[in-house]
Amino acid sequence: MKTSLLQALKSGNPKALFAAFLYFDTGFTVWLLLGALAPFIAEALKLSDAQKGFMVAIPVLAATITRISFGYMFQAIEAKKIAFVGIVLSSLPLFYVQFFDPSFEIILLLGVFLGLGGASFAVALPMAGSNYPKEHQGLVLGLAAAGNLGAVLDGMLFPPLAKAFGWQAAMGFAIILLAITFFVVSKWAHDKSHKNHEIKKHAIFHFVASMVLFLVMAFVLQKGYLGVSGKTALLFLPAITSVVAILMLPKAYVALMKEKDMWVFILIYSITFGGFVGMSSYVSLFLISQYGFDKLSAGLLMSFFSLTGAMIRSVGGLIADKITGVRALGVILLLIAIFDAIIGFFMPPSHFAMVLLTLLFASFGLGNGATFQLVPQRWPNSTGMVTGLIGAAGGIGGFYLPAVLGLTKESTGSYSIGFYIFSGLALLAFVLLKLEHSKWMEWADVRYEEKEQAMVGIDDAGHIEKDKHID
């Protein structure tokens, strides 16, 4: 007898799953808040196209760095405590703008703290998964990661609030969402994963050092203290901060970065999740600039596109459970490459563009679910850390997408080159996946065999042949 959705949810801890979902959902809301309010902030501060792109990109990149730290801390510290830190720190910019009028440079620094909302990914997903058996990981991780719905709240709620009360007051309403999340997490969140307490102090040091590094480098590069300044300098920010953050990790985790599989996963997720979060943060600006939409309509469309990508993510996990994530990703990456290329080449009329953007966001969502269905199978004993590392790749992709689109628009007057670049990257990922297909299928086809009433593709101890990493 096949397991129903309700039975699958009851096989673990539904309250803990909801707490993980809500933490990721409101974290996502705060993370992309600047994207929803970008048209209002850009108008108030008179920002250029490139500045608009970097403003919405900084929180995405900040999540990249802090996801690595959060994933590392998850190996040693109860997820609930990490969530509390993220919620409190990401609320600081919301309070700041209630009392001060920030400049563009200050907005960039505030974006670093907003990025902690995106770092919730590295904690919420493995925390949710720890409460459920292996045969339902695709579904559970897909549901937890449907916290991407936070972007839907951004587009629906905050532009109307900004129009009525001003963008600074609108940001203050997000404090209420974080307060509710803090309460739910304190009551229902539960973490059943194994912890390595020996690395606790170093994990905390890594988080603090990474935050300080990011704040310092964002300020230094923007001011031009390293010989380059402005938009050119900020393009170096991902390389500097992510490399240093990884090098500060223990050797056992740095070793993960030496594996070819890890780099292919990183490229894939930088395209799927990076595309989702990058386009979610920039699509309002794109619609206003390219098609002349008003701010509220652009915000509603942002919500619609984000809803599409978020709701279909769990479907991506379910499909991957049935046919394996390897097969699913092959089709999804090819579709992303095609949709990006069509948009870039034709820059189609608004109605056709809305259809293409909907399909593009749906592909992003399916790809996100399929990617993380594979992670606990490839690295079952290092899932938390790998989730942080691969999630960081999504942040880097999400940084460069709005940054590159803003730069190409400012320098060429068109977005076409930017879409060509991202189409080419998706095609490259598709080719690399095909080259690894037969080898990955050796461990990707882990499933529940109903006749034998057992998991197939792993041994009795729950190990997969390819797993080499032990926390």
N, C-alpha and C positions, 0 to 999 in steps of 0.2 A: 504494500500500500504506500502510495506517495505521501510524503510529509506535506501538510498544508501550511500556509503562511502562518496561521495562528499557532499551530503546533511548533513550528520552527521558533517563533518568538517565545513561546512558553518553555522551550528547552533550555533557556538561560534566565537572565534577569532583566525583564522588560523595563523596570524603573531605572536601572543603571544605564540601559540603552537610551532611554529618554533623556536622562541627565547628560549623557555624552553628546546626544544630538543637540540639546538646547545650548550647551557650552559652545559647541562648534557653530551653531546657528547665530547666536548673538555675537560671538567672536568674529564671525564672518561679516556681520552687519557693521561692526565698528571698523573692521579691517578695510572695507571698501566704502566707508562713509565719505571720504574725500572725493571718490569717483561720482557719487550721487550728487554731491554739493559742488562739484567742480565748476559747472557753468556760473553759479552764483559767486563763488570765491574768485574765479578768473575775472569776472566782471568788476568785482569790488577792488581787486588788486591790480587790474589791467595787465594780465599776464599774456605772454606770447604763446604761440602754439607749442614750442618746445618746453616752455615752463609749465604749461598745462600738463603735458605728458609726464614730465618728471614729478610734478606734484602728486599725481595719482599713482605713479610708479614706486615712489619711496616706501609707502607702507607695505606694498607687495614684496619689495626686496628685504625690508626689515624682517618680515615674517620668514624669509628664507634663512636668515642667520639664526633667529631665535628658535625656529623649528629644529635646527640641528641641536641647539642647547636643550630644548624641551624634550626631544627624543632621547638625548643622553641622560637627562635627569629622570626620565620615566624608568630607566633601567635601575634606579636606586631609590627613588622617592615615590610615595603614594601619589597617584594621579590627582586626587582631590586637592592636595596641597599645592601642586604645580598650577592647577586651574585657578586657585585663589590668587596666586601671584599674578597670573596673566590678566585676570579680571580687574584687579585693583590698578595695576600699572597702565592698562589700556584705557582706564577711565580718566587718567590724569589730563590728557589733552582736552577732554570734554569739559572738565572744570576750568582749565586754563583760559579757554576762549570766552568763557562767561564773564571774565574780569579784565581781559586784555585784548587789544587789537593786534593780531600777529602780522608780521611782515612775511614775504615769500620765504625768506631763509628760516624763520621760526616755524612756518608751516611744514617745511621739510623735516625739521627736528621733531615736531609733534607727530609727524607721520611715522617716525621710528617707534614710538610707543603704541600708536594705533596698530602697527604691524604685529604686536603681540596677540591681537585677536586672531590673526591668521595662523599663529604658532599653535593655536589650540588643536589644529589638525594632528600634530605629532603626539598628542596626549589623548584626545577624544576617541580616535579610531582604535588604537591598541587597547585602551581601557574598555571600550565596548566589546571588542573581540575577545577579551580575556574572560568575559562572562558567558561565552557560548562555545559549543563544540565545533570541531573543525569542519564538519559537513555543512555548516550554515554560515561560514565566514564571509562568503561572497555577498549574501543577503544582508547580514548584520552590518558589515563594514559599509555596504552601499547605503543602508538606512541611516547609519550614524553620519556618514559623509553627506547626506542630503541636507545637512546643516548649511550647505551652499545656498539654501533658501534665504539666508541672511541677506544676500544680494537683492532678493525680491523685496524685502522690507525696505532696503535702501531706496530703491527706485520709486516705490509706492508712497512711502511715508515722509521721507525727508525733503524732497523738492517742494511739496505743498506747504510743509512747515516753514521752509526757508522763505517761500514767497510771502507767507502770512506774517512771520515773526523775525525774519532775518536768518542768515545761515548760521550765525554763532548760537543763537537761541535754539535753532533746530538741532544742533549737535548736543545740546543739553538734554534733549529728550532721550537720547541713547543711554543716559545714566540710569534711567528707569529699567531699561531692558537688562542692563548688567546687574542691577540690584536683584531682579527676579532670578536671574541665572545663578547668582551667588547663593541664594537661598535654596534653590532646587539642588544644586551640586552638593551643598552641605548636607542635605537630607538623603539623597538617593544615589549619589555617585558611589561606585564600588570598583575596586581594582584588585583582581585576583591573580595578576601576573607576578612572576618571581622577581625579587629585588636583590640586587648586588649592593649591599650597604657599604662595601669597601670603597666604592667610587663616589660616594655621596658628596664629600667635600670638594673633590675635583669637578664634579658635575655642576655644583653651585658656582664654583669659581669660573667655570667655562661660560655660564650664563651671564654673570656680572661682567666679565671681561669682554664678551662679545657685544653686549649692549653699549658699554663704554666705547669700544672700538668703533662701532657703527656711528654713534653720535659724533665722535671726534672726526672721523673720516668724512662724514657728510658735511660738516662745517668746514673742514680744511680744504676739501676739494671745491666746494662752492666758492670759497674765498680766493682760490687760486694759489694757495701757499706752496703747492708742489710743482709750480711752473705752468700748469694748465688750469683753466677756470671755467666756470659756468657749465653749459651743456656738454662740452667736450670732456671736462673733468669728471662729471657725474657718470659718464659711461664706464669709467674705470671702477666705480664703487662696488659693483657685484664681484669682480675678480679679486679685489683687495680684501674685502671683508669675508667672503666665503672661504677663500684659501686659508686665511689666518685662522678662522673659526674651526676649519677641519684639522689644521695642523696642531691645534691645541687639544684635540681629542687624544685618548690613549692609543697606543700602537695597534691594539686589537681592532679598533674601529677604523683607524686610518687605513688598515689593511683592506677593508672593504672596498676602498676607492681604487685598489689595484686590480680589481676584477673586471673583466670585460662586460660581464652580465650587468654589473652595477651601472656602468656608463650607458649601456643601451637603455636600461630602465630610466636613467636620468634624462636622456634625450626624449624618450617617449613621454614622460610625465611633464617635462618642460613644455611640450607641445599640447597635451590634452588639458591638464590642470592649469598650466601657464597660459594657454589660450583662453580657457574659461575665465580665470580671474583677471587676466589682462584686458580682455575684451569687455568684461563686466565693468571694470573700472573706467574704461575709455569710451564705451559705446555711446554714452550720452553726448560727449564732445564730438564724436564722429558724426552722429545724426544731425546735430545742430550745424556743424561746419559744412558737411557734404550735402545735406538735404534740406536745411533750413527749418528743422523742427523747432518748436518752442521748448522751453526748459521743462515744463511739466509733461508734455507729450514724450519728450526724450526720456524722462525719468520712468514713465509708465512702460515704455518699450524696453528700457533696461530691465525692469522687473519681469516683463514677459520672457525675454531672452534668458535671463538668469533662472527663472522658474523652469523653463524648458530643460536647461542643462542640469539643474539640481534634481528635478523629479525623475529624470531618466537615468540618473547615475546608478540607482539600485537595480534598474533593469540591466544595465551593463554588467553588474555583478552577477545577476541571475543568468544572463546569457553565457558569461564566462564559466559559471558553475556547470552549465550544460555542455558547452563545446570547447572549453578551456579558454583562458585569457589570451593565449597565443593566437589562436584562430580568430578570435573576436577582434583583437587589436590590428591584425593585418588588414581587415576590411575597413576599420574605423580610420586608421591613419591615411589610407588611400582616399577616403571620402574627404577628410580635412584638407588634404593637398588639393583636391579638385575644387572644393568650394572656395578656398582662399584664392586659387588661380583665377576662377571665374570673376570673383569680385574685383581683383586687381586688374584684370585685363579689360573688362567691360565697364567697371564702375557703374552698374546698371541703374535704371530708374528706381525710385524709392519703393514701389510695390514689389518689384522683383527682388530688390535688395533685402527687404524684410523676410521674404521666403528663404533666401540664401543664408541670412544671418540666423534664422531659426534652425535651419538644417545644420549650420556650423556649430551652434551652441549644443544641439542635440548630440552631435558627434563628439564634442568635448566631454559631455556628461557620460556617454557610453564608454568612452576611453578611460575616464577616471575610474569608473567602477571596475572595468576589466583589468586595469593595471594593478589595483590593490587586491584583486582576487588572487593574483599570482604571488604577491610578496610573502605572505605567511607560508606558502608552499616552498618557495625558493630559499627563504631564510627563517624557518620556524623558530629557531632559538635566538634570533636577533631581530625580531620583528619591530620592536619599538625603535631601535636605533636606525634600522634601515628605513622605516617609515619617515623618520626625521630627515634623513639624508635625501631620500627621493622626493619627499615633500618640499625640501629646500630647492630642488631643481625646478619644481613647479613655480616657486617664487621667483627664481631667476628668469624663467620664461615669461612670467607675468610682469616682471620689471621691464624687460626689453621690448615687449609688444607695444605698450603705450608710448614708451620712450622713442622707439624707432618710428612709429606712426606719426608722432608729433614732430620729430625731426624731419622726416621725409615731406610732410605737409609744409613745414616752414621753409625748407630748402628748395623743393621742386614745385610746390603748389598743388601736389596731388598725393594721395595715399597709395597709389598703385605699387610703387617699388616696395613699400613695407609689406603689402600682401604677397607679393612675389617671393620675398625673402622667407616668409613663414610657410608658404606653400612648398618651397624647396626643402625646408627643414623637415616638414612632414613626409615628403617623398624620400628623403634620406633615411628617416627612421623606419619607414616601410621596407626599404631595401635591406637595412641592417637586421630587422626582425626576420625577414625571409631567409637571410643567411644563417640565422641562429635557430630557425624553426624546428628542424629535426632534433637538435640537441635539447632544446627547451621542452619539447614534448615528452622527453623522458621523465621529467619531474612535474610537468604542468598538468598531466592527466590524473590528478588526485581526486577521487570521487567516492561516494558512498554506494556500495554494491548491496542492493536490497536483498538479493537471494542469499548472500553470504552474511548479511547484516554486519558488515565491517567496512572500514575504509580500505580502498584499493589504491596502490601506488606508494604506500609507505609501509615500513616494517612494524612489528608488534610494539616496538618502543616509541612509535610515532616519529621516527626519523626519516628524512629524505636523503637519498644518496648525495645530492649536491650540497647539502647543508654542511658547512665547515666551521661555523662560528658559534661559539658557546659563550653566553653572558658570564 
